Amino acid sequence: MEEKIYSVIAGTGCYIPEKIVHNDDFLNNTFYENKDTKIEIQNSEIIRKFEKITNIAERRYVEDNLVSSDIASVAAERALESSGIDRETLDYVIVAHNFGDVKSDNRKTDIVPSLASRVKHRLGIKNPFAVAYDIIFGCPGWLQGIIQANYFIKSGDAKRALVIGAETLSRVSDPFDRDSMIYSDGAGATILEGRKSNEPIGIMSHETRTDAADFAYLLGMDKSFNPKDATDQLYLKMNGRKLYEYAISTVPQLVKNCIEKAKLSLDKISKVLIHQANEKMDEAILQRVFRLFESKEVPPHVMPMIINKLGNSSVATLPILLDLILKDNLINHTINPGDNLVFASVGAGMNINAFTYRAV
């Protein structure tokens, strides 16, 4: 077989905030359905139902003195350390986020300069040809950054790229909206580099779609549900029911297409790494993927989950999950050379993407 350049993972790192927020910490919140309707159910029951559906028991919030670019830089430093590469050899620094740097005492989006430029600055990278830019692509942003970096590497334009996902959703969640219990903070970083091989390794296929015609506003920004709030502050809002229906009806087919594009069968997939959005939804997606391949039984441990302890940190969930597995910090989950993985994500836009990867 002809020798080709493939994009392989050379290093990973993550930042998981130390502040743990338990479900019981929401017992004294006042929740509304909207601006006009207070939820009369006891908070204990709201929380019980919430945990049953999402399997989120706790989440992490950043310290008040940190913003997304700070934790992105920490994750990036750890990825560089694990890779052992010279940071000056990076050709791209790509940071996926959705809200920029949001301070604890001034919750307005700050994205000038780009978070990627801020990270490059903090990492002390002098090379002017290490191009730094941001991606705003909903929760699938990190995965889309990996897809873009793969293009750069395979075209010969780049040898190495640092792709980061970082978010502080605690700063944009409405405390009067029960959906606020979903959101978390964190950062994950991945270094891709080109390697020549006679056999397929690293990234083997990818798929992406955007369904904006009918579903662009399933996630968006709006004012607080608090009827007494007269400020212009905007918070993240979600149409959870329609988003769930959209995800389970579209993500499975895209994942199947991606696996088949890599000329793999489902039984050759060792792990499915999916955006940690909602455990019930992720399980439904996985089951439908297996049904599409006419396979009834889902093997144990094929889909690692960290949402129970870490919540949904948007673009950061997948790179954090990957880092935890590769560094043997997730029980019952390992990635060995030759394993075939599929990564998938869904989020605001509505955007969906996936890629297959053969571990080296």
C-alpha positions as a Markdown table, in Angstrom:
| # | Residue | x | y | z |
|---|---|---|---|---|
| 1 | Met | 0.0 | 0.0 | 0.0 |
| 2 | Glu | 1.2 | 3.5 | -0.8 |
| 3 | Glu | 2.7 | 5.5 | 2.0 |
| 4 | Lys | 0.5 | 8.4 | 3.1 |
| 5 | Ile | 0.4 | 11.1 | 5.7 |
| 6 | Tyr | -2.1 | 10.5 | 8.6 |
| 7 | Ser | -3.0 | 12.7 | 11.5 |
| 8 | Val | -2.3 | 11.0 | 14.8 |
| 9 | Ile | -2.7 | 12.1 | 18.4 |
| 10 | Ala | 0.7 | 13.0 | 19.9 |
| 11 | Gly | -0.4 | 14.4 | 23.3 |
| 12 | Thr | -3.4 | 15.3 | 25.4 |
| 13 | Gly | -4.1 | 17.4 | 28.5 |
| 14 | Cys | -7.0 | 18.7 | 30.4 |
| 15 | Tyr | -8.0 | 21.1 | 33.2 |
| 16 | Ile | -10.9 | 20.0 | 35.5 |
| 17 | Pro | -11.8 | 22.7 | 38.0 |
| 18 | Glu | -11.5 | 21.9 | 41.7 |
| 19 | Lys | -14.8 | 23.4 | 42.8 |
| 20 | Ile | -17.5 | 20.6 | 43.0 |
| 21 | Val | -21.1 | 21.6 | 42.8 |
| 22 | His | -23.5 | 18.9 | 43.9 |
| 23 | Asn | -27.1 | 18.5 | 42.9 |
| 24 | Asp | -28.2 | 19.4 | 46.5 |
| 25 | Asp | -26.6 | 22.8 | 46.0 |
| 26 | Phe | -29.6 | 23.7 | 43.8 |
| 27 | Leu | -32.2 | 22.9 | 46.5 |
| 28 | Asn | -32.7 | 26.5 | 47.4 |
| 29 | Asn | -33.0 | 27.8 | 43.8 |
| 30 | Thr | -36.2 | 29.2 | 42.5 |
| 31 | Phe | -36.9 | 27.6 | 39.1 |
| 32 | Tyr | -39.3 | 28.9 | 36.4 |
| 33 | Glu | -40.6 | 27.4 | 33.2 |
| 34 | Asn | -40.4 | 30.8 | 31.6 |
| 35 | Lys | -40.8 | 34.5 | 32.6 |
| 36 | Asp | -44.3 | 33.9 | 33.7 |
| 37 | Thr | -44.5 | 30.4 | 35.2 |
| 38 | Lys | -42.9 | 29.3 | 38.4 |
| 39 | Ile | -42.3 | 25.6 | 38.8 |
| 40 | Glu | -44.4 | 24.5 | 41.8 |
| 41 | Ile | -42.8 | 21.1 | 42.1 |
| 42 | Gln | -40.5 | 20.7 | 45.1 |
| 43 | Asn | -36.8 | 21.2 | 44.1 |
| 44 | Ser | -36.0 | 17.8 | 45.6 |
| 45 | Glu | -38.3 | 16.2 | 43.0 |
| 46 | Ile | -37.0 | 18.4 | 40.2 |
| 47 | Ile | -33.4 | 17.4 | 41.0 |
| 48 | Arg | -34.4 | 13.7 | 41.3 |
| 49 | Lys | -36.0 | 13.7 | 37.9 |
| 50 | Phe | -33.1 | 15.7 | 36.5 |
| 51 | Glu | -30.5 | 13.2 | 37.7 |
| 52 | Lys | -32.5 | 10.2 | 36.5 |
| 53 | Ile | -32.6 | 11.6 | 33.0 |
| 54 | Thr | -29.1 | 13.1 | 32.7 |
| 55 | Asn | -27.2 | 11.0 | 35.3 |
| 56 | Ile | -25.5 | 14.2 | 36.4 |
| 57 | Ala | -24.8 | 14.1 | 40.1 |
| 58 | Glu | -22.3 | 16.9 | 40.3 |
| 59 | Arg | -20.4 | 19.3 | 38.0 |
| 60 | Arg | -17.3 | 21.5 | 38.2 |
| 61 | Tyr | -17.1 | 25.3 | 38.2 |
| 62 | Val | -14.0 | 27.4 | 37.7 |
| 63 | Glu | -12.6 | 29.6 | 40.4 |
| 64 | Asp | -13.6 | 33.3 | 40.3 |
| 65 | Asn | -10.1 | 34.4 | 39.1 |
| 66 | Leu | -10.1 | 32.2 | 36.0 |
| 67 | Val | -11.6 | 32.5 | 32.5 |
| 68 | Ser | -11.7 | 30.1 | 29.5 |
| 69 | Ser | -8.4 | 31.2 | 28.0 |
| 70 | Asp | -6.7 | 30.5 | 31.4 |
| 71 | Ile | -7.9 | 27.0 | 31.7 |
| 72 | Ala | -7.3 | 26.4 | 28.0 |
| 73 | Ser | -3.7 | 27.4 | 28.5 |
| 74 | Val | -3.3 | 24.9 | 31.4 |
| 75 | Ala | -4.7 | 22.1 | 29.4 |
| 76 | Ala | -2.5 | 23.0 | 26.5 |
| 77 | Glu | 0.6 | 23.1 | 28.7 |
| 78 | Arg | -0.2 | 19.6 | 29.9 |
| 79 | Ala | -0.7 | 18.4 | 26.3 |
| 80 | Leu | 2.6 | 19.8 | 25.3 |
| 81 | Glu | 4.2 | 18.1 | 28.3 |
| 82 | Ser | 2.7 | 14.7 | 27.5 |
| 83 | Ser | 3.7 | 15.0 | 23.8 |
| 84 | Gly | 7.3 | 16.0 | 24.5 |
| 85 | Ile | 7.3 | 18.2 | 21.4 |
| 86 | Asp | 8.9 | 21.7 | 21.0 |
| 87 | Arg | 6.0 | 24.2 | 21.1 |
| 88 | Glu | 7.7 | 26.3 | 18.5 |
| 89 | Thr | 7.1 | 23.5 | 16.0 |
| 90 | Leu | 3.3 | 24.0 | 16.2 |
| 91 | Asp | 1.8 | 25.2 | 12.9 |
| 92 | Tyr | -1.7 | 25.9 | 14.4 |
| 93 | Val | -3.2 | 26.8 | 17.7 |
| 94 | Ile | -7.0 | 26.3 | 17.4 |
| 95 | Val | -9.3 | 27.0 | 20.3 |
| 96 | Ala | -13.0 | 26.0 | 20.3 |
| 97 | His | -15.4 | 27.9 | 22.6 |
| 98 | Asn | -18.7 | 29.6 | 22.4 |
| 99 | Phe | -18.6 | 32.5 | 24.8 |
| 100 | Gly | -15.1 | 33.7 | 25.0 |
| 101 | Asp | -13.6 | 34.9 | 28.3 |
| 102 | Val | -16.5 | 35.6 | 30.7 |
| 103 | Lys | -15.4 | 37.0 | 34.0 |
| 104 | Ser | -17.1 | 36.2 | 37.3 |
| 105 | Asp | -17.8 | 39.9 | 37.9 |
| 106 | Asn | -18.6 | 41.0 | 34.4 |
| 107 | Arg | -20.5 | 38.4 | 32.4 |
| 108 | Lys | -20.1 | 39.8 | 29.0 |
| 109 | Thr | -18.3 | 38.0 | 26.2 |
| 110 | Asp | -14.7 | 39.0 | 25.6 |
| 111 | Ile | -13.2 | 37.6 | 22.4 |
| 112 | Val | -10.8 | 40.3 | 21.3 |
| 113 | Pro | -8.0 | 39.2 | 20.9 |
| 114 | Ser | -9.0 | 35.7 | 20.1 |
| 115 | Leu | -8.7 | 33.1 | 22.8 |
| 116 | Ala | -6.2 | 31.2 | 20.6 |
| 117 | Ser | -4.0 | 34.3 | 20.5 |
| 118 | Arg | -4.3 | 34.6 | 24.3 |
| 119 | Val | -3.3 | 30.9 | 24.7 |
| 120 | Lys | -0.4 | 31.3 | 22.3 |
| 121 | His | 0.8 | 34.3 | 24.3 |
| 122 | Arg | 0.5 | 32.5 | 27.6 |
| 123 | Leu | 2.4 | 29.5 | 26.2 |
| 124 | Gly | 5.2 | 31.8 | 25.2 |
| 125 | Ile | 5.2 | 30.6 | 21.5 |
| 126 | Lys | 7.4 | 33.0 | 19.5 |
| 127 | Asn | 7.0 | 31.4 | 16.1 |
| 128 | Pro | 4.8 | 33.9 | 14.0 |
| 129 | Phe | 3.8 | 31.1 | 11.7 |
| 130 | Ala | 2.0 | 29.2 | 14.4 |
| 131 | Val | -1.4 | 30.5 | 13.3 |
| 132 | Ala | -3.9 | 31.0 | 16.1 |
| 133 | Tyr | -7.6 | 31.2 | 15.6 |
| 134 | Asp | -10.9 | 30.4 | 17.3 |
| 135 | Ile | -13.8 | 28.1 | 16.3 |
| 136 | Ile | -17.4 | 28.9 | 17.4 |
| 137 | Phe | -19.3 | 25.8 | 16.4 |
| 138 | Gly | -21.5 | 24.8 | 19.4 |
| 139 | Cys | -20.5 | 21.8 | 21.5 |
| 140 | Pro | -18.9 | 20.1 | 18.4 |
| 141 | Gly | -16.3 | 22.8 | 18.2 |
| 142 | Trp | -13.3 | 20.8 | 19.4 |
| 143 | Leu | -14.2 | 17.9 | 17.1 |
| 144 | Gln | -14.5 | 20.4 | 14.2 |
| 145 | Gly | -11.1 | 21.8 | 15.1 |
| 146 | Ile | -9.6 | 18.3 | 14.9 |
| 147 | Ile | -11.2 | 17.9 | 11.4 |
| 148 | Gln | -9.7 | 21.2 | 10.2 |
| 149 | Ala | -6.3 | 20.4 | 11.7 |
| 150 | Asn | -6.4 | 17.0 | 9.9 |
| 151 | Tyr | -7.0 | 18.8 | 6.6 |
| 152 | Phe | -4.0 | 21.1 | 7.2 |
| 153 | Ile | -1.8 | 18.2 | 8.0 |
| 154 | Lys | -2.9 | 16.0 | 5.1 |
| 155 | Ser | -2.5 | 18.8 | 2.6 |
| 156 | Gly | 1.1 | 19.3 | 3.7 |
| 157 | Asp | 0.4 | 22.8 | 5.0 |
| 158 | Ala | 1.1 | 21.7 | 8.6 |
| 159 | Lys | 3.0 | 19.1 | 10.6 |
| 160 | Arg | 1.5 | 19.8 | 14.0 |
| 161 | Ala | -1.6 | 21.4 | 15.5 |
| 162 | Leu | -2.8 | 22.1 | 19.0 |
| 163 | Val | -6.6 | 21.9 | 19.3 |
| 164 | Ile | -8.3 | 23.0 | 22.5 |
| 165 | Gly | -11.9 | 23.0 | 23.8 |
| 166 | Ala | -12.5 | 25.3 | 26.7 |
| 167 | Glu | -15.7 | 26.6 | 28.3 |
| 168 | Thr | -17.1 | 28.2 | 31.4 |
| 169 | Leu | -20.8 | 27.5 | 31.1 |
| 170 | Ser | -21.4 | 28.3 | 34.7 |
| 171 | Arg | -20.9 | 32.0 | 33.8 |
| 172 | Val | -23.7 | 32.0 | 31.2 |
| 173 | Ser | -26.3 | 29.7 | 32.9 |
| 174 | Asp | -29.5 | 31.1 | 34.3 |
| 175 | Pro | -29.9 | 30.1 | 38.0 |
| 176 | Phe | -33.7 | 30.4 | 37.6 |
| 177 | Asp | -33.7 | 27.9 | 34.8 |
| 178 | Arg | -33.4 | 24.2 | 35.8 |
| 179 | Asp | -31.3 | 23.5 | 32.7 |
| 180 | Ser | -28.6 | 25.4 | 34.5 |
| 181 | Met | -27.9 | 22.1 | 36.4 |
| 182 | Ile | -26.6 | 20.5 | 33.2 |
| 183 | Tyr | -23.7 | 22.9 | 32.6 |
| 184 | Ser | -20.2 | 22.7 | 33.8 |
| 185 | Asp | -16.7 | 24.2 | 33.2 |
| 186 | Gly | -13.5 | 22.6 | 31.9 |
| 187 | Ala | -10.8 | 22.5 | 29.2 |
| 188 | Gly | -9.2 | 19.8 | 27.1 |
| 189 | Ala | -6.3 | 19.9 | 24.6 |
| 190 | Thr | -5.0 | 17.6 | 21.9 |
| 191 | Ile | -1.9 | 17.7 | 19.7 |
| 192 | Leu | -2.2 | 16.3 | 16.2 |
| 193 | Glu | 0.8 | 15.6 | 14.1 |
| 194 | Gly | 1.4 | 14.1 | 10.7 |
| 195 | Arg | 3.0 | 10.6 | 10.4 |
| 196 | Lys | 3.7 | 8.6 | 7.3 |
| 197 | Ser | 2.3 | 5.1 | 7.1 |
| 198 | Asn | 1.6 | 2.4 | 4.6 |
| 199 | Glu | -1.5 | 1.4 | 6.6 |
| 200 | Pro | -4.3 | 3.6 | 7.7 |
| 201 | Ile | -3.7 | 5.1 | 11.2 |
| 202 | Gly | -5.0 | 8.1 | 13.1 |
| 203 | Ile | -7.9 | 9.9 | 11.6 |
| 204 | Met | -9.4 | 7.8 | 8.8 |
| 205 | Ser | -12.8 | 9.5 | 8.0 |
| 206 | His | -15.0 | 12.3 | 9.2 |
| 207 | Glu | -18.5 | 13.7 | 8.6 |
| 208 | Thr | -20.1 | 17.0 | 9.5 |
| 209 | Arg | -23.6 | 18.6 | 8.9 |
| 210 | Thr | -25.4 | 21.8 | 9.9 |
| 211 | Asp | -29.2 | 21.8 | 10.1 |
| 212 | Ala | -29.9 | 25.5 | 10.4 |
| 213 | Ala | -33.0 | 25.8 | 8.3 |
| 214 | Asp | -35.3 | 24.3 | 10.9 |
| 215 | Phe | -33.2 | 23.8 | 14.0 |
| 216 | Ala | -30.8 | 26.8 | 14.3 |
| 217 | Tyr | -32.4 | 28.1 | 17.5 |
| 218 | Leu | -32.8 | 25.0 | 19.6 |
| 219 | Leu | -30.0 | 26.5 | 21.6 |
| 220 | Gly | -29.6 | 30.3 | 21.9 |
| 221 | Met | -29.3 | 33.2 | 24.2 |
| 222 | Asp | -32.1 | 35.0 | 26.0 |
| 223 | Lys | -32.9 | 36.9 | 29.2 |
| 224 | Ser | -33.3 | 35.2 | 32.6 |
| 225 | Phe | -36.5 | 33.4 | 33.6 |
| 226 | Asn | -36.5 | 35.6 | 36.7 |
| 227 | Pro | -39.5 | 37.9 | 36.3 |
| 228 | Lys | -37.9 | 40.5 | 38.5 |
| 229 | Asp | -34.7 | 40.6 | 36.4 |
| 230 | Ala | -34.7 | 44.0 | 34.5 |
| 231 | Thr | -31.1 | 43.7 | 33.3 |
| 232 | Asp | -30.0 | 43.1 | 29.7 |
| 233 | Gln | -27.9 | 40.0 | 30.8 |
| 234 | Leu | -28.3 | 37.1 | 28.4 |
| 235 | Tyr | -28.2 | 33.4 | 29.4 |
| 236 | Leu | -27.9 | 30.1 | 27.5 |
| 237 | Lys | -31.3 | 28.7 | 26.8 |
| 238 | Met | -32.2 | 25.3 | 25.3 |
| 239 | Asn | -35.3 | 23.6 | 23.9 |
| 240 | Gly | -34.4 | 20.4 | 25.5 |
| 241 | Arg | -37.3 | 18.2 | 24.2 |
| 242 | Lys | -36.8 | 19.2 | 20.5 |
| 243 | Leu | -33.0 | 19.0 | 20.8 |
| 244 | Tyr | -33.3 | 15.4 | 22.2 |
| 245 | Glu | -35.6 | 14.5 | 19.3 |
| 246 | Tyr | -33.3 | 16.1 | 16.7 |
| 247 | Ala | -30.2 | 14.4 | 18.1 |
| 248 | Ile | -31.5 | 10.9 | 18.3 |
| 249 | Ser | -33.0 | 11.1 | 14.8 |
| 250 | Thr | -29.9 | 12.5 | 13.1 |
| 251 | Val | -26.7 | 11.7 | 14.9 |
| 252 | Pro | -26.9 | 7.9 | 14.6 |
| 253 | Gln | -27.0 | 8.0 | 10.7 |
| 254 | Leu | -24.1 | 10.4 | 10.6 |
| 255 | Val | -22.0 | 8.2 | 12.8 |
| 256 | Lys | -22.9 | 5.2 | 10.7 |
| 257 | Asn | -21.8 | 7.1 | 7.5 |
| 258 | Cys | -18.5 | 8.0 | 9.1 |
| 259 | Ile | -17.8 | 4.4 | 10.1 |
| 260 | Glu | -18.6 | 3.1 | 6.7 |
| 261 | Lys | -16.5 | 5.8 | 5.0 |
| 262 | Ala | -13.5 | 4.5 | 6.9 |
| 263 | Lys | -14.4 | 1.0 | 5.5 |
| 264 | Leu | -15.0 | -0.3 | 9.0 |
| 265 | Ser | -17.8 | -2.5 | 10.3 |
| 266 | Leu | -19.4 | -1.8 | 13.7 |
| 267 | Asp | -17.7 | -4.8 | 15.3 |
| 268 | Lys | -14.3 | -3.3 | 14.6 |
| 269 | Ile | -15.2 | -0.2 | 16.7 |
| 270 | Ser | -13.6 | -0.5 | 20.2 |
| 271 | Lys | -15.0 | 2.7 | 21.7 |
| 272 | Val | -17.6 | 5.3 | 20.9 |
| 273 | Leu | -16.6 | 8.7 | 22.4 |
| 274 | Ile | -19.6 | 11.0 | 22.3 |
| 275 | His | -20.1 | 14.5 | 23.6 |
| 276 | Gln | -21.2 | 14.3 | 27.3 |
| 277 | Ala | -24.5 | 16.1 | 26.9 |
| 278 | Asn | -27.1 | 13.9 | 28.6 |
| 279 | Glu | -26.6 | 10.3 | 29.4 |
| 280 | Lys | -30.1 | 9.2 | 28.5 |
| 281 | Met | -29.7 | 10.9 | 25.1 |
| 282 | Asp | -26.2 | 9.5 | 24.5 |
| 283 | Glu | -27.4 | 6.0 | 25.3 |
| 284 | Ala | -30.4 | 6.4 | 22.9 |
| 285 | Ile | -28.0 | 7.6 | 20.2 |
| 286 | Leu | -25.7 | 4.6 | 20.7 |
| 287 | Gln | -28.6 | 2.1 | 20.6 |
| 288 | Arg | -29.8 | 3.6 | 17.4 |
| 289 | Val | -26.3 | 3.3 | 15.8 |
| 290 | Phe | -26.3 | -0.4 | 16.7 |
| 291 | Arg | -29.8 | -0.8 | 15.2 |
| 292 | Leu | -28.7 | 0.9 | 12.0 |
| 293 | Phe | -26.0 | -1.7 | 11.7 |
| 294 | Glu | -28.6 | -4.4 | 12.5 |
| 295 | Ser | -26.8 | -5.3 | 15.7 |
| 296 | Lys | -29.1 | -5.7 | 18.7 |
| 297 | Glu | -26.6 | -6.0 | 21.6 |
| 298 | Val | -24.5 | -3.1 | 22.8 |
| 299 | Pro | -21.2 | -4.4 | 24.3 |
| 300 | Pro | -20.4 | -3.2 | 27.9 |
| 301 | His | -17.9 | -0.4 | 28.2 |
| 302 | Val | -18.1 | 0.6 | 24.6 |
| 303 | Met | -19.2 | 4.2 | 25.5 |
| 304 | Pro | -17.2 | 5.8 | 28.3 |
| 305 | Met | -19.2 | 8.4 | 30.3 |
| 306 | Ile | -17.9 | 11.1 | 32.7 |
| 307 | Ile | -21.0 | 13.2 | 32.8 |
| 308 | Asn | -22.0 | 11.9 | 36.3 |
| 309 | Lys | -19.2 | 13.7 | 38.0 |
| 310 | Leu | -18.2 | 16.4 | 35.5 |
| 311 | Gly | -21.5 | 17.5 | 33.9 |
| 312 | Asn | -21.7 | 19.1 | 30.4 |
| 313 | Ser | -18.8 | 21.4 | 29.6 |
| 314 | Ser | -19.6 | 21.8 | 25.9 |
| 315 | Val | -16.5 | 21.7 | 23.7 |
| 316 | Ala | -14.4 | 20.5 | 26.6 |
| 317 | Thr | -16.2 | 17.2 | 27.2 |
| 318 | Leu | -14.6 | 15.1 | 24.4 |
| 319 | Pro | -10.9 | 16.2 | 24.9 |
| 320 | Ile | -11.3 | 15.8 | 28.7 |
| 321 | Leu | -12.7 | 12.3 | 28.2 |
| 322 | Leu | -10.0 | 11.3 | 25.8 |
| 323 | Asp | -7.2 | 12.6 | 28.1 |
| 324 | Leu | -8.7 | 10.7 | 31.1 |
| 325 | Ile | -8.7 | 7.4 | 29.1 |
| 326 | Leu | -5.3 | 7.8 | 27.6 |
| 327 | Lys | -3.8 | 8.6 | 31.0 |
| 328 | Asp | -5.5 | 5.6 | 32.7 |
| 329 | Asn | -7.8 | 7.8 | 34.8 |
| 330 | Leu | -11.1 | 6.2 | 33.8 |
| 331 | Ile | -11.9 | 2.8 | 35.3 |
| 332 | Asn | -12.7 | 0.0 | 32.8 |
| 333 | His | -11.6 | 2.0 | 29.8 |
| 334 | Thr | -8.3 | 1.8 | 27.9 |
| 335 | Ile | -7.2 | 2.6 | 24.3 |
| 336 | Asn | -4.6 | 0.3 | 22.8 |
| 337 | Pro | -2.7 | 0.5 | 19.6 |
| 338 | Gly | -4.8 | -0.7 | 16.7 |
| 339 | Asp | -8.1 | 0.1 | 18.4 |
| 340 | Asn | -10.7 | 1.8 | 16.2 |
| 341 | Leu | -12.6 | 4.7 | 17.8 |
| 342 | Val | -15.4 | 6.9 | 16.7 |
| 343 | Phe | -15.9 | 10.4 | 18.1 |
| 344 | Ala | -19.2 | 12.2 | 17.8 |
| 345 | Ser | -20.8 | 15.4 | 18.9 |
| 346 | Val | -24.0 | 17.5 | 18.5 |
| 347 | Gly | -24.7 | 21.0 | 19.5 |
| 348 | Ala | -25.9 | 24.6 | 18.8 |
| 349 | Gly | -26.4 | 25.5 | 15.2 |
| 350 | Met | -27.5 | 22.7 | 15.0 |
| 351 | Asn | -24.2 | 21.1 | 14.2 |
| 352 | Ile | -23.2 | 17.4 | 14.2 |
| 353 | Asn | -19.9 | 15.9 | 13.4 |
| 354 | Ala | -17.9 | 12.7 | 13.8 |
| 355 | Phe | -14.5 | 11.1 | 13.0 |
| 356 | Thr | -13.0 | 7.7 | 13.1 |
| 357 | Tyr | -9.6 | 7.1 | 14.6 |
| 358 | Arg | -7.1 | 4.2 | 14.7 |
| 359 | Ala | -4.9 | 4.3 | 17.7 |
| 360 | Val | -1.2 | 4.1 | 17.4 |
